[in-house]
């Protein structure tokens, strides 16, 4: 309804292809011929025994147990209509009510107010519930935007010790050209991983405190999720050591410049590193709340230091700086440094890549706090990709500028200045009046890009600012890794996937701090700090981070390729094939860097994977691994239909998921195509046919036609099974199908059937059987989906009835709307009642298919404003004249009325003996508000969805034993009449099929 040009209407909430509008009751204040009767109870019944907290609320203007969709009902995947939150069970809505005069229910005031309805007065006939405490509003937690919450956090983690201490040295070794190639290769891996993590982290909301491991493991499953958790935690623990060694190296150089070494250069790094990591551990254990705010300060310090460096490159070089190899921008220096000059054991392309790659990591910092972001779907992709972009620019600029200013070798001695063109002087510096020939030939130069790690500080306008930048980058990164590693490990320990690590899962204090995890990370960090060599620690981290990124990309690819309905990322700009490419590239680079370390990493992953597969931990995360198992079973099951039977391969059993009452499938092709469209490559359907008549007469027909119907489905490219049963009547046959269909976990949970168009002219018993089938489906906990098309579903009148199976297969295929491109139309969903989300899920799955992909999905939610989203606006529908529509409804039910004159219940039951479909005057009177509501909803549908490609509606539930079948069919008829698009009347079984969270 957001698209309608109605003056003074507030806009509906729009997100991507979805728009959400709200329908609100409008005739509560007045009384027309169908206004609510005084004293009417829930669903026109007396106060009843219901679930402990099921309340009678006013929904769409009449008292009912049925409630409109509520956001909190979909806050996790475990609840099946959590009674504490007010969603009634299927038994509350459908089963026969037992009066209980002693217990009365009442609408809760906050529900009424959220509905935009006045509080029920005494005429409602309901007393106020006792002991209902007033719920105080819980203050909203602080949420971060994409800049502070993601971009700055990621940039601080990406920038680190390598930027200041190793990038100039890598430029000297590899040359500017190959350095840029190293940077761009690293960025390619991290960008693809950033896209993958954006998709994963936006696949449902995440509670605060849940990080990247939680997201990935819930997506990929415990088999690979546990491996990612251990490797990611270990990589972060080693990263603590790398950043701390970088800090210690800088302090050591400062001490060395002032001749104040503690012991010797190597041991000084160890001493300073151990002291630093101990202080950082103390800060982490103290839980200093200003640590998050300090990130802005660290960020500003790094920016100032970088600007200071750029300013320094254009300041004319002093004699002291020239002695150390800095000559400002020179074209010949740029040309010499453009090509590589390999030196030392690390002097190779992939050797330098392994050292640089840790400086491109840190992209998961934003996803780690996705539960604390205002809008993760926007913040994580935008913030992460912007952080990657700006840090990449900084790396490229630094490499190009320092490679154009500083020569590779310099002595640092002012005595080496000579006249330009002096004999015996070799090297580029001779043209600038400096002779570094002696130290170059003796390989004893202490300065220059190839020898001096603090070249950025030397080039800058003010050296101490670079030192401050190094301190800010190294300490912030080390502290972030020191905090994240124990958190990831704690989450892994609490999942209890592996033995002997549960000890580290215990949390302390209000925030459940993993103190034991901090101590373990501290020990690992100290172990690697004792190496005291940054160039040796960095490749170890590179290997484990590449392994983590490979698994993350594979996780995204696997979740996409399995086509699971639970894979619904808000971030759309990712590609499953790019994710697969990123995973493959990460693995290839791992082996090119250090093949033996890559083998060790994959050996660990395979060992952990094998252990989880062997132990089968009792966890159920709805992961892509589970979806993959289902898809394999589905593929093999459907494939069996195409294999000719052989006595050596005799098997029994059939698998199904969605039970479709098609009759002969070729008689109702639209129904087959509709279900086949949203189940294709996703789930399985079973086409059921009830052959009515004596068994001896119908069994030969069953055996003769079954193979032909299966071949007809295969020719139509519908992945489905065909099965039939012989029964005395339709209802008993459907009961057989409902109970017998399925095998193990692959059992049907949705019953799909066509709408009975001839219910007014058909025999009353067939009407009673049809509605009885719906009651049976609800009794067996099925969801129900009725399909109505204006031209009808049954095309048997234009087909020749074939008995020969080969003739069935050769039969000309009838085309339907579900086989054609829909273009830029809309799929309108009228989610009127909280049925667990099936009304939303089926159109969503349909919209994922190519033919329906351009359709915009509009969701119309009934009542309870601010329950689904506090930004949703109220949409008032003006009062219109309903007299013609009301008369039409009266004409519908007229042939089925008892016209008993409001006699007592015993007399009515006697008059209705043998004709239970008859409607008493009291039932008409009690349900008049509900009947009027169907009339009003139909007018809304005609006004706003006349040109839709498909309309999906949540129908009301007719209470068994209280609602005559003719009255219920009159409601469905009134609700869906005169609509040109196909109408899908979908009602779930009150169990969640959707969740807004990823777990």
Secondary structure, DSSP 8 states (H G I E B T S, - for coil): -TTS--TT----EEETTEEEEEE----SS---TT---TT--GGGS-SB---TT---EEETTEEES-----GGGGSSSS-SS-GGGT---HHHHHS---B-TT------HHHHHHTT-----GGG-----TT------------B-HIIIIIHHHHHHHSSHHHHHTHHHHHHHHHHHHHHHHHHHHHHHHHHHHHHHHHHHTSSB--TT--HHHHHHHHH-HHHHHHHHHHHHHHHHHHHHHHHHHHHHHHHHHHHHTT--SS-HHHHHHHHHHHHHHHHHHHHHHT-THHHHHHHHHHHHHHHHHHHHHHHHHS---HHHHHTTB-SS-HHHHHHHHS----STT-SHHHHHHHHGGGG--TTTTGGGGGGBS-HHHHHHHHHHHHHHHHHHHHHHHHHHHHTTB-S-B---GGGB--TT-TT--SGGGGGTB--HHHHHTT---BSTTT-TTHHHHHSSSHHHHHHHHHHHHHHHHHHHHHHHHHHHHHHHHHT-STT-GGGG--BTTTTB-HHHHHHHHHHHHHHHTT--HHHHHHHHHHHHHHHHHHHHHHHHHHHHTT-TT---S-----HHHHHHHHHHHHHHHHHH-HHHHHHHHHHHHHHHHHHHHH--S-----HHHHHHHHHHHHHHHHHTTS---GGG-------SEEEE-SSGGG-HHHHHHHHHHHTTT--EEEEEEEES-HHHHHHHHHHHHHHHHHHHHHTT--EEEEEEEESSHHHHHHHHHHH--BTTB---EEEEE--TTTTTS-HHHHHHHHHHHHHHHHTT-EEEEEE-TT-S--GGGS----SHHHHHHS-----GGGS---S-EEEEEE-S-SSSHHHHHHHHHHTSGGGTT-EEEEEEES-TTTS-TT-----------HHHHHHHHHHHHTTB----S--HHHHHHHTTT-TT-B-HHHHHHTHHHHHHHHHHHHHHHHHSTT-SEEEE------TTTS-HHHHHHHHHHHHTT-SSEEEEEE--SS-S--SB--
